[in-house]
Amino acid sequence: MMLLLRYYFSLMFACVCVLNACTPQKLSPKKLAEYIQDESKGLKKVQTVGNVEYTLTYRPSDLLVWKEIENEKEVTDSLVQKLKNNYQQYDYYILDIRVNGKDALHSGSANMQQFSQNLQTLSFHMAEHTYGVTEKTDTIPLADYYSPRMYGMGNSTQVMLAYNRQKDPGAYIEIYIEDIGLGTGRQIFQFKKEDIEKTPSVEFGI
């Protein structure tokens, strides 16, 4: 009788996992990158205003750790933990902007003067153009950011944004992106705390 009950509950658990699309707690870096690109996971938000497309994607800190160690000859638990501690102080997002499906910096600039202004904003003034707000806290200023120069070679303009991680943000965090010179007005992206907390970690294989 006990064996039958164990089998029954094991089968029920398996069915629940299938029905709820259970996700492993750890994934390879490649699989985790695919996971966050799946809009149904709630970590990627897309908004379109006219010919301008904004995409904001949550970036797990484990992927940043992996980027640092992927070419290391020797990776230890202590190194991984040290990097984790450094990166876990912040929440990271990748802002991707396209104009007519192309690099916003070049395609969204009508002339050299506007190009120069937009470049200055992306390179030095993003702290004035974005901030976070949670259900339980006031404004969260931008802590750091990085915008790689693609010189028109990419099909989008990207900026990595870092905000100080909140211990108790409540049910959601909203990221506000002010107009950087594209005439689209302010964009607001909301991410649920539960979606962020469900994000798998990287299987470092140590």
C-alpha positions as CSV (number, residue, x, y, z in Angstrom):
1,M,0.0,0.0,0.0
2,M,2.8,2.4,0.9
3,L,4.6,1.7,-2.3
4,L,1.4,2.4,-4.3
5,L,1.0,5.7,-2.5
6,R,4.6,6.7,-3.1
7,Y,4.2,5.9,-6.8
8,Y,0.9,7.9,-6.9
9,F,2.4,11.0,-5.4
10,S,5.6,10.8,-7.5
11,L,3.4,10.6,-10.6
12,M,1.2,13.5,-9.5
13,F,4.4,15.6,-8.8
14,A,5.7,14.8,-12.3
15,C,2.4,15.9,-13.8
16,V,2.3,19.1,-11.9
17,C,5.9,19.9,-13.1
18,V,4.9,19.3,-16.7
19,L,1.7,21.4,-16.4
20,N,3.6,24.3,-14.8
21,A,6.6,24.0,-17.1
22,C,9.0,23.4,-14.3
23,T,12.4,25.0,-14.9
24,P,15.7,23.6,-13.5
25,Q,17.2,25.7,-10.7
26,K,20.5,25.7,-12.7
27,L,21.1,26.1,-16.4
28,S,24.1,26.3,-18.7
29,P,25.0,29.9,-19.6
30,K,23.6,29.4,-23.1
31,K,20.3,28.0,-21.8
32,L,19.9,30.8,-19.3
33,A,20.5,33.3,-22.0
34,E,17.7,31.6,-24.0
35,Y,15.5,31.6,-20.9
36,I,15.6,35.3,-20.4
37,Q,14.8,36.0,-24.1
38,D,11.6,34.1,-23.7
39,E,9.0,36.8,-23.2
40,S,6.7,34.4,-21.4
41,K,9.2,34.4,-18.5
42,G,8.5,38.1,-17.8
43,L,12.1,39.2,-18.0
44,K,12.0,40.8,-21.5
45,K,9.7,43.7,-22.2
46,V,9.2,45.3,-25.7
47,Q,7.6,48.7,-26.4
48,T,7.2,50.3,-29.7
49,V,6.6,54.0,-30.4
50,G,6.3,54.8,-34.1
51,N,9.4,53.5,-35.8
52,V,11.3,53.2,-32.5
53,E,11.5,49.9,-30.6
54,Y,12.6,49.7,-27.0
55,T,13.5,46.3,-25.5
56,L,14.5,46.0,-21.8
57,T,15.7,42.7,-20.6
58,Y,16.7,41.6,-17.1
59,R,20.3,40.3,-17.0
60,P,21.0,37.8,-14.3
61,S,24.3,38.6,-12.5
62,D,25.4,35.0,-13.0
63,L,25.8,35.7,-16.7
64,L,28.1,38.5,-15.9
65,V,30.1,36.3,-13.6
66,W,30.3,33.7,-16.4
67,K,31.5,36.3,-18.9
68,E,34.5,37.0,-16.6
69,I,35.5,33.5,-16.0
70,E,34.7,31.7,-19.3
71,N,38.3,32.1,-20.6
72,E,40.0,31.4,-17.3
73,K,42.2,28.4,-17.2
74,E,41.4,27.6,-13.6
75,V,38.1,28.4,-12.0
76,T,37.6,27.9,-8.3
77,D,34.7,28.1,-5.9
78,S,36.3,31.0,-4.2
79,L,36.7,33.0,-7.4
80,V,33.1,32.4,-8.5
81,Q,31.8,33.4,-5.0
82,K,33.9,36.5,-5.0
83,L,32.5,37.6,-8.3
84,K,29.0,36.7,-7.3
85,N,29.3,38.8,-4.2
86,N,30.5,41.8,-6.3
87,Y,27.8,41.5,-9.0
88,Q,24.9,40.6,-6.7
89,Q,24.9,44.1,-5.2
90,Y,23.0,45.3,-8.3
91,D,20.2,44.4,-10.6
92,Y,21.1,44.6,-14.3
93,Y,19.1,45.3,-17.4
94,I,20.0,45.5,-21.1
95,L,18.3,48.4,-22.9
96,D,18.1,47.8,-26.6
97,I,16.9,50.6,-28.9
98,R,16.2,50.3,-32.6
99,V,15.0,52.8,-35.2
100,N,13.5,51.2,-38.3
101,G,15.1,48.0,-37.1
102,K,18.6,49.5,-37.1
103,D,21.1,51.1,-34.7
104,A,19.2,53.9,-33.0
105,L,22.2,56.1,-32.5
106,H,22.8,56.3,-36.3
107,S,19.3,55.7,-37.7
108,G,17.7,57.9,-35.1
109,S,19.9,61.0,-35.7
110,A,18.8,63.4,-38.5
111,N,22.1,65.2,-38.6
112,M,25.6,65.2,-37.1
113,Q,24.5,67.6,-34.3
114,Q,21.8,65.3,-33.2
115,F,24.1,62.3,-33.5
116,S,26.6,64.1,-31.2
117,Q,23.9,65.0,-28.7
118,N,22.5,61.4,-28.6
119,L,26.1,60.0,-28.3
120,Q,26.8,62.3,-25.4
121,T,23.6,61.2,-23.6
122,L,24.4,57.5,-24.0
123,S,28.0,57.9,-23.1
124,F,27.8,60.3,-20.2
125,H,24.3,61.3,-19.1
126,M,22.2,58.1,-18.8
127,A,22.0,58.7,-15.0
128,E,19.8,61.7,-15.8
129,H,17.6,59.7,-18.1
130,T,16.7,56.5,-16.2
131,Y,15.8,55.4,-12.7
132,G,13.9,52.6,-10.9
133,V,10.9,52.6,-8.7
134,T,9.6,49.7,-6.6
135,E,6.4,49.1,-4.8
136,K,8.0,49.7,-1.4
137,T,10.8,52.2,-2.1
138,D,11.3,55.6,-3.5
139,T,13.4,56.3,-6.6
140,I,16.4,54.1,-7.2
141,P,19.0,56.0,-9.0
142,L,21.1,54.4,-11.7
143,A,24.3,53.1,-10.1
144,D,26.3,52.4,-13.2
145,Y,26.0,51.8,-16.9
146,Y,27.9,50.9,-20.0
147,S,27.2,51.6,-23.7
148,P,29.5,49.8,-26.2
149,R,30.3,51.8,-29.3
150,M,29.3,49.7,-32.4
151,Y,30.0,52.5,-35.0
152,G,26.9,51.6,-36.9
153,M,27.9,47.9,-37.3
154,G,25.2,46.5,-35.1
155,N,21.4,46.5,-35.7
156,S,20.6,48.2,-32.3
157,T,22.0,50.5,-29.7
158,Q,22.6,48.8,-26.4
159,V,23.2,50.1,-22.9
160,M,23.7,47.9,-19.8
161,L,22.0,49.5,-16.8
162,A,22.8,48.7,-13.1
163,Y,20.6,49.7,-10.2
164,N,21.3,49.1,-6.5
165,R,19.5,45.9,-5.5
166,Q,16.7,46.4,-3.1
167,K,16.3,43.9,-0.2
168,D,12.5,44.1,-0.2
169,P,11.2,45.8,-3.4
170,G,7.7,44.5,-3.0
171,A,5.8,42.9,-5.8
172,Y,7.5,44.7,-8.7
173,I,10.2,47.1,-9.9
174,E,9.6,49.6,-12.6
175,I,12.3,51.0,-14.8
176,Y,11.8,54.5,-16.2
177,I,13.6,55.5,-19.4
178,E,13.3,59.1,-20.3
179,D,13.4,60.2,-24.0
180,I,17.1,60.3,-25.1
181,G,16.3,62.5,-28.1
182,L,14.2,60.2,-30.3
183,G,10.9,62.0,-29.7
184,T,9.2,59.0,-28.0
185,G,8.6,60.3,-24.5
186,R,9.1,58.4,-21.3
187,Q,9.0,54.6,-21.4
188,I,8.0,52.5,-18.3
189,F,8.9,48.8,-18.0
190,Q,7.5,46.8,-15.1
191,F,9.1,43.5,-13.9
192,K,7.5,41.3,-11.3
193,K,9.6,40.3,-8.3
194,E,8.4,36.7,-8.6
195,D,9.6,36.4,-12.2
196,I,13.1,37.7,-11.2
197,E,13.3,35.4,-8.2
198,K,12.4,32.4,-10.4
199,T,15.3,33.0,-12.7
200,P,17.6,30.0,-12.6
201,S,21.3,30.4,-11.8
202,V,24.2,29.3,-13.9
203,E,25.6,25.8,-13.6
204,F,29.3,26.7,-13.4
205,G,30.4,23.0,-13.3
206,I,33.0,23.4,-10.6
